[in-house]
Amino acid sequence: KKRAEKKVAASAKHPSDRYSGDAQIATRDENLKTNDENKKPTVSFPEAAAMIDPSDLAAYLAEISPEVQLLRFIDYLGRTLSAVQFPWVKMFTESPFPTLIHVPLSQIPDPVYKTSVDWISRSSITTLCGFVLWAFGYILTYLADTISGDKEAQHPKSKSPVATFVALAMVLRKRPHALATVLPTLSNRRKYQGEDKLPITVWMMAQASHGDLSVGLYSWARNLLPLVGSNPQSRDLILQFVEKILSYPNARTLLVNEASEDESQLIPPFSFEILLRLAFPASSARVKDTERFEAIYPLLKEVALAGEPGSKLMKQATEQIFTFSLKLAGEGISNKWNLESLSFLVPSLFFSKFPCLHVLPLLQETLF
């Protein structure tokens, strides 16, 4: 009885003790509840995309100023796509080529996709080029931090990686020439170079190819083909990409027509020389991929030589092709090499600005 009285007295003497304990329990429960609420449930990409209201999206986009419009577009997509789990590292380091270039944009409801790309089509090319470079850099940094396990890396909190990825794919498919415009920047700046950057570069080119097949080949010839010699480990990926382009229905017709009509060459002479050397190496230099280069060579040759006869561009290209063909024929690396090099010389004479009397002694000295 005395013990019970002491216990009651103690409770009466310190009423705050029990309240404090209850408060701690209540606070703990509230914190757990808050943490649970902050943890967004994981949803699939189609489920998240279906939550986007196209009319609300259109109203949101209409109010954005041009200076920040694409970043705000990512913010809007991130409201629903931020809960999507995306296998970044696996896709860009382990996935086979078909999986690498796949983006499930078909899972976005048509009204949402149409609202987005219609708005993108009205953006200036300057704005889009800046966005392509920003998004590429953001994805590179995010992937590098994910691979290294750097949990303290700072990223814009409002920018969902999945939303950035989807927005970039939409831009490249709707306005592929934005990629073509920034190709010199991608090849000249060190931050965009390196074997670890190549899968993402190929992915970007694949998205642009969806919108315009010729942009894919244009990009491949200028930024990927020159890497084959210095980066043989990536040769298979570079070949798979161009093989994919050439396998599209009506690829030959589309590419040759575009090369004939466009003022810029899809395959410039310097790239064509690289291709010629890869398709017809010396017997001792043949590798397992040589046959693959031989297989794609005829169509790429046709594209490289397509153009308006007599135009300034074609005259310049013909002179360049004549010069390196003469050099290659003189090297005499292989019979196929000689025959292919000589096949350019006679036609080139008809378009060359050099008089035949000056060219023939050079031919005789080189070939005989």
Steps between C-alpha positions, in 0.01 A plus 500: 500500500783738590676422172183578306455826690861599425446424132183713489673777688793491264265525208320789659829673586630476138198512267718625214695173492211297363394781266854529374509129422166514322617803306817323395299204377257729319788697346670180389178374343448834327857494365451149369176609337673802345787287373255254349319786330827641365593166347322504169372162394674350201284496190550370149571734211159446331319559831688823562453624143126432521474742793599797282204718402561626143279809544678593822835442329401727210391776738823467696719519189314804368606705802873419489750765392736395217811528719403216732234317304670162454620482860146572618377233261724251683362625832147429382583150376686436823183540705388156388814340356724557803357187665599281203798274558731505198795260446750769398827321563386168358362662186816691414761249616353153457209513256523373142456756224122456439431553870741792517315704239151414628299768675140412593352820357227288343373442855426870541133573418464649151338827617787562744768416243336715231463797735867469594650467152273767351632738763860387437456565127438869575822542700794673334790288377735700724295412808486134401875477437570646843260254657656200321845590635365567851299176513793296363730645765243439774452136401878445480549642849208311648617169355859555612385571856266200496777267383747636757241483777545866591193563716611853588512617139300814442234496230217743436234369740214597271645314203382142470754286309220305332322822401826640360557180306147504354509872416833461320367206299196705397716795392738283298217316324297812422788735418793272403694784340566633849739207541659555158570861599687410820710216352815717476463585869463133592815407308712794617425525873673250726203471739301327226778266387615160621397138469265530798309780323457307174186299590315818594622672183374207291171510687455868414578436134254210495224729630580757231489223238138433595418851389731519199702205376745725318593678825594163648736423210632858498584466871654155459729607216633804684516399866503120519683364196820697577513327840537149358876523457572648843234307688479146360312377809201705389512383138211257542267764648592749227433238232171390655374856491566556129375150415177588679467819293560318171251226591203739516241454222582721201826609667686511168240718329467734795874544555600536135221751435593699809868498401408622152280784620666615821775761492699318769658163425372203696837330457781754451818400311710462816249248639481319168877456500480343846225268377703399196798407716281296736324313219815419299795458737813301431455124533704498819286776651163336447295446816165335569316828440658562159224305325239715671664815364515339156128423523395857576754660266302490168200690635712748693710556189184579304394749766846659513504554123140624476452867429403756242740455203703811435412664832771672700469244778534206262802653328673543835411147606618355169835674526549371854400147401733517201791606720466225760409238236824575322689468826326175593558347158868577533518322835396175332386338822289232331348414164152598620644824632664579167189424297277705729740793505539497122122494457492859626789637297362504146158646596674755719704626205185630336421721802849593613618858453848367422584468129543141389852574377598579860320200644627227268870530598393479863296190423793340320741578783261369766371188332789385290 
